[in-house]
Amino acid sequence: MKIRRTAAAAAVVLALTAAATACGGKEGSAGDKPGGASGEEAPKLPEYSVAKDVDVDSPVVKAAQKRGKIVIGAKADQPYLGFEDQATKERSGFDIEIAKMVAADLGFSPKQIEWKTVDSGARETAVAKGDVDLMIGTYTMNDERKKQIDFAGPYYHAGASLLVRKDEKEITGPDTVKGKKVCSIVGSTPLQTIKQPKYGAKVTELGKYSDCVKQLIDGQVDAVTTDDAILKGYAAQNPKNLKVVGDTFSDEPYGIGLKKGDKALQTALLDSLEAHEKNGDYKKAYEATLGLSGSDYIEPPALERD
Ligand code: GLU
């Protein structure tokens, strides 16, 4: 644990340094505050202005307004995406920023967000039962899930990939996992993908990504499969021991999960995503989170409106 923390800290420092170097010379744009150190700053998270007098005809929003808090389901063990620092309880990552953005447009400041950690297999139930108002956690929009809930998105496009130990030579992509032990997560789409007989993998199913990664480091499994964005975060956190191999082999468009039939909330979320994609917050947020794990920035996919 200690070793991993140190490696993680080193990786973050390295990434921040690299990012700061890459940004060198771009200082001095109109939005810059005076007095900042020139050229050496890491990408900064945007600040989102909190909307006032929000009127969205949604029972979920009305209940949240009454409560004075919006309850958002998130992941806690995905570095750069949805991460909770166990010491400070602080949440960070790209999905956390997406959550703060849309919450601000619904009238809730970061302090008015109540975070609930929801693992992959529990998401639809948490949204459908109303345990969370929104679910924002590497959540692939698909028809199966749309039977139970609705989505607003997609706001990011990921794809299944493979995480292996640094010294792994045989596993180079999905065509090389025959007979290998591959770990993935209950209730996740990459688990369904890797279970297909054509891959011939011996699949281990666990509840949390961090448990799969631990088994990989300990040598109990040969690979972990899930979205490339998640795996790159683990590799960046532990670059001495882990690497991501091969091309992506599934489509994973991320959406915000919300209660089925809440059209007004869905529209408000889509409008919010669109506005932040247009005003540059989205890109800024990306560069200050997921971008630090080595995933190049790509323009967001077109939002689905029907
Ligand atoms: N995006 C995939 C899914 O929604 C995998 C990541 C996850 O488990 O959150 O199932």
Boltz pocket constraint, residues with backbone or C-beta under 6 A from the ligand:
constraints:
  - pocket:
      binder: B
      contacts: [[A, 120], [A, 137], [A, 138], [A, 139], [A, 140], [A, 185], [A, 187], [A, 188], [A, 189], [A, 190], [A, 226], [A, 227], [A, 252]]
      max_distance: 6.0
